[in-house]
């Protein structure tokens, strides 16, 4: 006669399958964002890269220096296409080779709408030391999930090395 009680093989099998399903669900829940995060970023970068390549065309109409204070470079940038530019990163190269950047992307001030031009005042320490100013446009697009994707269009930047003193 047996005095020990044990779990029947059928109940043990059901419990093992249940534990396996719960463990698998926890692992998928934990790993899911690690897979979808980079995929979403790649999709976002792709969308904005297409916008940059096909819809961004800029030109610098003129570049002047505020002669009174010599501390502001004034760029007049023209948008030659229908894509709105959400802002700019201005890369300023000095005669000694130093490079600084300034980002201007305030939606109320720095949007350059399609087929228009806008004036951008870039503060500098001394305009006489500036050898080149490059304007790198920033554009955005919305993916199918409604996420706003924003990127700098490095290949569509415009630059000038000629400054007029006003």
Secondary structure by P-SEA (a helix, b strand, c coil): cccbbbbcaaaaaaaaaaaaaaaaaaaaaaacccaaaaaaaaaaaaaaaaaaaccbbbbbcccccccccccbbbbbccccccbbbcccbbbbbcccbbbbbbbbbccccccccccbbbbbbbbccccccccbbbbbbbbbbbccccbbbbbbccccbbbbcccccc
